[in-house]
């Protein structure tokens, strides 16, 4: 069977499975809709968290980023994995003990202010919409290539599927769907990586083949022959300061991502939150230790397949033709010699490769079986859709729970709150679809912006809210507003207004570190210059850090 038939089969079966799980997990009460009834087992929540966190950026784009950046691409590995450890050990248990639905809920109650709640809601929506844009682009890319439809049609198909199990099952449906999606995406990622490792190094374990073979030396030689820096040369593509800033922004941004934090509210208690964090780290590590190996294998294969080949030879390759049709792979014989050259200079480079096609195209480039190619497509969709659904719930709960229920209509019935939540999922889907068709960058880049915005807005107020009882509402509000504004101004200015990277050459992906530091200083200084929080808030913070016990049952039953 052809790749397209296998893809239709795998994607169709996986979607039927997701829809069935969503239907079986449908809910009517707000607890089930927003936090899955707080009854998800630790190992299942760990798998769901891993799927939620390993988005299209991790599955589709990260290996492509590392392939293009080489050593400097390790910022994504260090930042995202380090950030998850930070979140799991430093924040998640305390947030679960606090017993609220959402990050804005925590901010509103901890800082005893609806203004702080509204600022947190705006930040959560801003971060989530930026993040979901990358997921919808990933969906569009997969459908564009493997179902031979345009990106707009692909995004619409993805919207319908995500909308079904998000609207129907809420967080409960999404959680169990994400467990299935993790199984799909990790199998889809490992099979081609194992096959490539064996073909290129003779070792079927990607991590060992990558480490103990001569593949790195071969790729370094190929790179230097073409005029590129060695693949393993540090700081060849980014300055040391930019590498540091991007890594920190990704790390603390991970710890501030609302759609990841909310996963720790879906378990029974603090102990379960800690165990599910450990399971998630294990599940995440399987993919993240494989990614650098796959990146190296993919780049080596692509260069050997395309460089110095004639256009006629390349266009006889079915995979090259179909990726060229998507516009994500382009060839131009600039010097008229009949052969394609891959060079680091734009003026002479004749092969243009979008970073987002590296993982998806690798099985075809390596001439693996059609079913493997199709499986990777299904895995890419699973990664994108699992995260998109979690983000849509964050946007939904920000309106339905944090604004409508907590501020506008505290007497709203369970059914009314769930209805408003479902309406907001639908509206968020429309906005997400628009950004999927008209994204502000490639998948990994767009997601990096979201991490920077999360770092600059949420991380300081969460960490200070847990560990500093003197931090008050005035400080939190001022810090979030200024941190978010500075970061958003720099990102928008650099990416869309032609503004130079005037902050010591730090890129838009790394400016979240500066925004986070500014937020931290503003929050601490303003808090010290204004009255302390009420005594009951300070006592609550002290109790939150107590290692034994949890909040009384009534603290969580208010939901």
Secondary structure, DSSP 8 states (H G I E B T S, - for coil): --HHHHHHHHHHHHHHHHHHHHHHT---SHHHHHHGGG---HHHHHHHHHHHHS-HIIIIIHHHHHHHHGGGGHHHHHHHHHHHHHIIIIIIHHHHHHT-SSHHHHHHHHTT-HHHHHHHHHHHHHHHHHHHHHHHHHHHHHHHHHS---HHHHHHHHHHHHHHHHHHHHHHHHHHHHHHHHHHHHHHHHHHHHHHHHHHHS-SSHHHHHHHSSHHHHHHHHHHHTT---TT-TTSSS-HHHHHHHHHHHHHHHHT-HHHHGGGGSSSSHHHHHHHHHHHHHHHHHHHHHHHHHHHHHHHHHHHHHTT-BHHHHHTSHHHHHHHHHTSEEE--TTSSSB----SSTTT--EEE-GGGHHHHHHHHTT--HHHHHHHHHHHHHHHHHHHHHHHHHHHHHHIIIIIIIII-TT--HHHHHHHHHHHHHHHHHHHHHHHHS-SS-HHHHHHHHHHHHIIIIIHHHHHHHH-TT--HHHHHHHHHHHHHHHHHHHHHHHHS----TTTT--TTTHHHHHHHHHHHHHHHHHHHS----HHHHHHHHHHT-SS--S-HHHHHT-
